[in-house]
């Protein structure tokens, strides 16, 4: 029954198909680790400086609804007279 001329549906055997490839194992020398640390630190330092500069340049609009002394006819002040804090 077995014939040498028949083709099989099996894939070709190889390291890739059988998932037997060698793994990549980095060599962690102190120079490489310290260098990588400083490169990553520099990237985050630059990013942090850019974020702080941008946050400090944001324009903040302040609206004062009364004269600052609390004596104006602000409806919020009139409604809340007599209440020192909100209690549930």
N, C-alpha and C positions, 0 to 999 in steps of 0.2 A: 503494500500500500504506500509506503513512503517512496517518493520519487525525488531524485536529486535535482530535477529540472523544475519542480514546482516552486513558486515564490511564496514567501511567507509575509505576513502583514506586520511582523515585528520590526521595530525601528532598529537602525544600526546601533550596535553597541559602542559606547564611547564614554569618556569621563563626563562630558557635559550632559549627555542623555541619562546617564546613571547617577547624576548628581554627586560625583566624587571628585570635584575640582578642589584644588588646594586653596585654603583660605588665605586672605591677605592679613598678615600680622605685622603691624607697624613696629618699628624699632624706636622705642621711646628713650632717646638720649636726653640728658639734662639740657643740652644746648637747644634741641628741638622743642622741648617742653617750655622752657623759659622764653624762647623766641616767640612761640605761638601765644603764650600768655601775654606778652607785651603787645603783640599785634592786636589781639582781641581787646585788650585794655585800651589801646589807642583808639580803636574804632568806637568803643562805648564812650570814651572821654569826649571825642569829637561830637558824637550824637548828643550827649548830655549838655555840652556847651551850646550847641545849636538850639536845643529845646529851651534852655534857660534864657537865652537871648531873645528867642521868639516869644516866650511867655512874658518877659519884661517889657516887650514892645507893644503889648496888647493895650488898646485904648479902652478905658473904663469910663462909662458915662454914669455920673451920679446925679440923680434928680432929688432935690429936696422939696418935699411937699408942704412944709410949713416954714415959718420964719426961724426955726431952730430953737426958739424959746418955749415952744409948746402953747403959745397963746393965740394961735390963729384959729380960724374956723374950719379946721380939718375934720371931715366927717368921721374919720377913723378914731380920732381922739375923743370926739363927742360921744360916740357909741360905746366906747370902752372906759368911760370915766367910772371910777369906783372899783375897777377890777385890777388887782395887782398882778395876778397870774391866772393862767387858765387851769381850771381844775376839772377833772372828769367825774 
